[in-house]
Amino acid sequence: MKAFLSAIVFALAVAAAAPFMLTGLQHDTSSAFSTGSTRVGEPGSNLIGVH
């Protein structure tokens, strides 16, 4: 029972911390796909909008 409760506490801690940790890793498409072979226009002219 103690292992089950600690697993639940760990899962809740990971679920609570994940949005804050993943926010810094996200990039918009105009900067994430910046090689010459991709077809990404300037922000505002495609689906991501102006940021």
N, C-alpha and C positions, 0 to 999 in steps of 0.2 A: 504494500500500500504506500509505503514511503517513497519508493522509486516511481510509482505512478504519479503521485502528487508533485514530486520534483520534476518529472517530465512535463507535466502540465504547466508548471511555473516557468520552466525553460522555454516552452513553446510560446507562452504569452509574452515573455521578455523578447524573444526573437521577433514576434509579430509586431510588437510595439516599437522596436528599434529599427526595423527594416525600412520603413518609409523615410526616416531621417538619413539613413546611410545610403539609400539608393538615389536620393535627390541629387547628391553631388556627382553621381556617375552618369546621369542622363545628359544627352546632348540633342540639340535639334538637328533636323536632317541636313540643313545647309552646312553645318560644321562637322557632323559625323561622317557624311559621305562627300568628302571634298577632293576626291581623286578626279582625274581628267576623264575617266570613262563613265562617270555617273551623270544622269540627266536631272540635276537638281538646280533650279533657278534661284534667283534672289528671294529672300524671305518676303512674302507678300504677294508674289506672283504664283505661288503654288498652294497646296492645301494646308500648310502649317500656319499661315497668316503672319501678321507683323507682331514681333515680340519686342 
